């Protein structure tokens, strides 16, 4: 019986090897000579994930030489492999090692159970059987076509698995799919080009609409979220900046403006244009404040960096800083896009806007 069992296992492994694309990095013998056996040797994945196994190759290089729980000759150490394990030791990170053991093989994403345990295992974003250098989303089922699930082809489709329509979003988090919707009045151009025809603060090569080959009019989630170290492993594993951002963005009130405080925004938007009040004549007053004793407020106080269903220019007020005015109104009314004019009805820092016109 044992011989028959071993033969069946060998046949299954051969069939799997034939089934999976030859482009899959884990099925490439130059990477893993023992292919399937490298990860499946004396291991059961009935519990779901396997982050501890992944870092055998993708963690501290010393782990590759140890190769515990793997058959001899399984791992081929390669100099270009990055230490992703170190990224999960940064202050801000996906909770892959903070919340182990929560992943289950038959879970549904986005979650339909509001009591489901939120987590972020390696296999929630990567399918180790299909993953290739040309298609990092291969094998990840992330979008509906009619009534069937299909593979993700865009990065944002992968992100929406947990940050979109999940029934168990934590209280302070919002549905990013809804915020990036092309039906909104404004949005950062992730799913498609933006609606605002004039964003005069944009720096090259960013453009509202792509005209020349070098123009960039659509960005991705990883343009803002990811490794703070440009020379480190790519991906939204961890960062020293809050919200796992590639650069600093201070969302607090009473902030003294500097290139570092809003470094993320200034990657695409000219600081001199913003502080020169080219698109809003009170930009510098709001951001820099009146004096050293009265500093300004964050871009986040007036703008939602993902999108705004209600207003153009990503305007969506942060209600922890901004409140309704003396008449109970909290809104922005555009008066003319050609002149960048409008009205604000709100109360902020003790100043009643009923309205304030610009």
PyMOL commands that set and color helices and strands:
alter all, ss='L'
color gray80, all
select helices_A, chain A and resi 2-19+25-27+36-40+51-58+61-66+85-89+122-125+155-163+176-179+221-223+242-244+265-267+271-275+283-288+299-301
alter helices_A, ss='H'
color red, helices_A
select strands_A, chain A and resi 92-93+141-145+148-151+186-187+238-239+307-308+322-323+331-336+341-348+351-357
alter strands_A, ss='S'
color yellow, strands_A
deselect
rebuild
show_as cartoon
